[in-house]
Amino acid sequence: MSDSDDQAYAGTAEGQGPVRVDEELARHLENKREELFEEFEIRDEFPPAVLSEAEAR
């Protein structure tokens, strides 16, 4: 591979390897997720009617 190919590969998910998330970052992400759900009024659960129907099946 040429240098430009190496640089292009490094910019891909395959070239970067796995992402490591420590406990502090995980807590921060979870809190931010909840803030955004509240801000944009997005529910992070199924409505009760959907849960009831699923249980009935």
C-alpha positions in Angstrom: 0.0 0.0 0.0 1.1 3.5 -0.6 1.2 6.2 2.1 -2.1 7.7 0.8 -3.7 4.3 0.8 -2.5 3.7 4.4 -3.9 7.1 5.4 -7.2 6.4 3.7 -7.5 3.0 5.4 -6.7 4.6 8.8 -9.8 6.7 8.3 -12.1 3.7 8.1 -13.7 1.8 10.9 -11.7 -1.3 9.9 -8.4 0.7 10.1 -9.1 2.2 13.5 -9.9 -1.0 15.4 -12.3 -1.4 18.3 -13.5 1.6 20.4 -13.0 1.3 24.1 -15.5 3.0 26.5 -14.6 3.2 30.1 -17.2 3.4 32.9 -17.0 7.2 33.3 -17.6 7.7 29.5 -20.4 5.1 29.6 -22.2 7.0 32.4 -21.7 10.3 30.5 -23.1 8.8 27.3 -26.1 7.3 29.2 -26.9 10.7 30.8 -26.6 12.5 27.5 -28.8 10.0 25.9 -31.5 10.6 28.5 -31.1 14.4 28.2 -31.6 14.1 24.4 -34.6 11.8 24.7 -36.3 14.4 27.1 -35.3 17.4 24.9 -36.7 15.9 21.8 -39.6 14.1 23.5 -38.5 10.7 22.3 -39.7 7.7 24.4 -37.2 5.0 24.9 -39.8 2.3 25.4 -42.7 0.6 23.7 -46.2 2.0 24.5 -48.2 -0.1 26.9 -50.6 -1.3 24.2 -47.7 -2.7 22.2 -46.3 -4.5 25.2 -49.7 -6.0 26.1 -50.2 -7.2 22.5 -46.7 -8.8 22.5 -47.3 -10.6 25.8 -50.6 -11.9 24.5 -48.9 -13.5 21.5 
